[in-house]
Amino acid sequence: MGEDGDGGGSVGSGADIDWSALNAKLPYERTESSQNKRKKMFKDFDPNRNGYLSLAEVRFYSIRFATDSAFKPLRFVDAG
């Protein structure tokens, strides 16, 4: 159990996370549909298709997923 009793632990950055909204996006059910969604998510998280997730890949795609930008194309802006 986390410090706040929700089982999620603490984030450390002081970020206010809406765990209900995040959980609503995660395909956790034991159905074929949820399993297919999890496989797709893993493929999205593993862009080099090596079958492993690096910390950098997990961080990058978790942030995108949590902020809903996973459903929008990324735009890189040239700062120069």
N, C-alpha and C positions, 0 to 999 in steps of 0.2 A: 504494500500500500504506500502511496505517496504521502507526503507530509499533510496534504489537504484532505486525505482520506478517500480520494476518488480513484486511486490505483494508478494514476498517471504520473506520479512523481512531480518534481519541480522542473521548470524549464531553465531557470538560471538567469535568463535575460530580463526577467520581469514582464515578458510578453503576456498579454491577456489573450488566451486561446479559447475559442469557443469549441470545446471538445464535442458537444452534441452535433454541431454542424460538420465538424471534421469526420466524426464517426458515420454520419449520414452519407458521406461520399465514398466510404471504404466498403468494398464488396467482401464482407466477411461471412456471409451465409454459406452453408454447405450445399449449394445448388450448382448445377452445370453452368448456369448463366454467370454466377459469381466467380466460379473457377475460371471461366473464359475471360472475365474482366480482370482478374488478378494476373493471368498470364499476359494480357495486353499491357497492364501497368508495368509488369516486370520488363517486358520488351521496351517499353518507353523509357524506363529507368536505365536500361542497359544499351545505350546507343552503339557501342562497339561490338555488341553481340558475342561477348566472350563468356557469357553465362555467369559472370560474377558482377557484383555491384561494389564499386569503390566508394569510399566515404564521400569523395567529391561528387560522384553521380547521385548518391542518395541525398546529399545536402541540396544540390541544385534542383533536382526534380521534386523533392519534398517541399521546398519553398514554393516552387511553381504550383504544385498541387494544392497546398494549403491556402494560397492566395488567389486561387481560381484562374491564375494566368496560364495554367496548363491548357485551358480551353481557348486561349488566344495565341496567335503567333508571336514569337519573340521578335523584338526590333532592337537591333544594335545601332547605336548612334555614334558616329565618328566625332570624337571630342576635339579633333584638330582642325 
